[in-house]
Amino acid sequence: MAQYEQSRAGGLAPAAPGARSVFTPGVGASPTPQLAEAALTTKEVRGVIFASSLGTVFEWYDFYLYGSLAAIISKQFFSGVNPTAAFIFALMAFAAGFAVRPFGALVFGRIGDLVGRKYTFLVTIVIMGLSTFIVGILPSYASIGIAAPIILVGLRLLQGLALGGEYGGAATYVAEHAPNGRRGAYTAWIQTTATLGLFLSLLVILGCRVALGTEAFEAWGWRIPFLVSLVLLGVSVWIRTKLNESPLFKAMKAGGKGSKSPLKDSFGNWTNLRIVLIALFGLVVGQAVVWYTGQFYALFFLTQVLKVDAQAANLMVAGALLLGTPFFIVMGALSDRIGRKPVILAGCALAALTYFPIFRGLTHFANPALEAAQAAAPVKVIADPAECSFQFNPVGTSKFTSSCDIAKAALVRAGVPYTNETAPAGTVARVDVGGTAIPAYRGSAGDAKALGTAFDGALVGALKAAGYPATADPSRINTPMVVALLFVLVFYVTMVYGPIAAMLVEFFPTSIRYTSMSLPYHIGNGWFGGFLPTTAFAIVAATGDMYSGLWYPIGFAVLTLVVGAIFVKETKHVDISRH
């Protein structure tokens, strides 16, 4: 079997006969094929995939509960600020878990390359499960004040650290059991776990909503899905204690070929660091933003922008996930045949080209009254630009008292898109609703409270008269078409995410694989992807354009398309037992 060496372009290319693997200077080649290819039956490999995947599903379930319940959590733990700031703050806490994922990748990736794959991701699931359970018993802001959000953010940080070690371990573990030529299909089962975890969280949430009723669920029933995680933790730990260590890792250790310093060997020399950077910008960044747009931002868009009932929105997203999940396996298997690179980059290209029409379609089919009102009576904010601030206020401490800020904040709270028009300097801002002008006011005025009451009443009346709905009318939602559009978004997710684990594993040698693949994956998904909902929501709130947040994922999808096309080399032919 041919060996492989690192190509100058960042991919893998056949080495000369007898050549030694040179992925990273100073890191020895992996074990001999006889050791690495210990006899594993198809049944045993499938058992490994099932056990790894099931445990990872539960871990993703834990992590995504927060995102699915962000609107309720904002009321429970951030009730000390206004509703818009509370939701942004809740999203920031959601994003905090993603912010520390790369650090978890460094910590647990290093341990995984030194100690082993099995015990490392066994530890991560214990941290994740306990942190999730504690959220379920954590007192609210009304009970313990500022301590509530502080503890909540701390728990999210622990979850993020744990997840930073989880994915790399599970993907590496399964890939190192998979036969050559089937690695894409086998690791694609791990790729389904994020979606299945989200799906499971939505099902548990919906079940609790239906059983308890909306009022009881939002008051205390939302805690039940978090408490359930303790049961799932027990099952996960039991499953993973039954697994054996990766055969490639055991063979590497037996041959004395392991890395003594995985962090230094991964990132301390340009040869391997260059591959890490190519993997990040040429693969993972685009995959991340497409994934989070399809599975998270779409849900936020339905509930926060289009004002679709949360239960209905969750059901439609769950339906799309159910239809789309099998395609993770399809895309993984397809990448075994035609290559990882064309499948991933095609997903990025399709997303960049179609996001705007898809989200406009969601508006058309989910809230046609909003679309009609926009066309018949467009809303404008006419103000002095000098008075208009970027109202990103995650901690709720800033006071926006200019007439422009007051007008825009009122429209954002109402979920009404608007355009901006310049007024002469010093002019008090006004809102124009289809030709009806409603003057705003300056918050510094002595009678600001009375002026505010009058302004809010006039604005609500004008919007209602112009046909702007307070919520989406359930009877006018075209559910099949909404689900169809959501399915298209999930399909893009399967294209970019199905093959990614196999490709990242194939980029790096066994001795530093856990560390090297985990960091770019979690920087891409934790930072570029994890901050997408927060950033997109803030962009929409600042501009008034309900679709402007889409420029964030489109921009990074295009970046990956360009970098990937130029620098990423195909890896499906790589025999990972040889490096």
Number of C-alpha atoms within 10 A of each C-alpha: 7 13 19 23 20 20 16 13 14 21 19 22 18 14 16 11 10 8 12 16 19 19 24 23 13 10 22 20 21 26 26 15 15 10 18 21 16 12 10 13 9 12 9 12 17 16 13 22 23 16 20 25 25 21 27 27 25 27 30 24 28 30 28 22 23 23 20 20 18 21 21 17 24 24 21 22 26 26 19 17 17 12 16 21 22 25 24 25 24 30 25 21 27 27 25 23 27 29 25 23 31 26 20 25 32 22 18 29 33 27 19 27 25 21 15 20 27 20 17 22 30 21 15 24 27 17 20 26 28 19 24 28 22 18 19 18 12 17 18 20 19 14 12 12 15 15 15 20 24 14 16 22 19 16 23 26 23 22 28 30 26 31 31 33 34 29 28 28 31 28 29 25 27 26 28 25 26 23 17 16 16 19 27 31 24 26 32 31 24 28 28 22 25 23 26 23 23 25 26 21 27 23 16 17 24 22 13 19 18 11 12 15 13 16 10 13 19 18 12 12 19 22 21 16 24 26 19 16 24 19 12 19 23 13 14 24 17 14 16 19 12 10 14 13 14 20 20 27 27 18 22 24 18 12 14 12 17 24 21 14 15 24 17 14 23 31 19 13 13 13 19 24 17 16 28 24 16 23 29 26 23 28 32 30 30 34 33 29 32 32 26 22 27 25 24 19 21 20 23 23 23 25 20 19 23 25 21 23 15 19 15 16 22 21 17 21 27 25 17 25 23 15 17 21 24 15 20 30 23 17 24 31 23 20 28 20 14 12 20 29 23 15 22 29 25 15 23 29 18 15 26 21 13 13 21 16 12 17 21 14 16 24 22 19 20 27 24 20 21 24 19 15 21 19 11 13 18 19 25 20 26 23 25 20 17 13 17 19 14 12 19 19 17 20 15 17 9 11 10 19 18 20 23 26 25 20 26 28 18 18 22 20 14 19 21 23 21 22 13 17 13 13 16 12 11 11 15 18 29 23 27 21 23 18 13 15 17 19 19 28 23 20 18 12 11 9 11 14 12 10 17 16 10 15 21 16 11 16 23 16 12 20 22 13 14 20 16 24 21 17 18 22 16 13 8 12 20 15 17 13 15 23 23 17 22 26 24 19 28 28 25 27 29 32 30 29 27 34 32 28 29 30 25 27 26 26 27 25 24 29 30 27 24 34 29 32 30 32 29 24 28 32 24 25 27 26 22 23 27 27 21 26 27 22 19 23 24 21 22 18 25 19 19 23 15 23 20 17 22 21 15 18 27 22 14 23 29 20 18 26 24 16 17 23 15 13 17 21 21 19 21 24 17 22 18 24 27 21 27
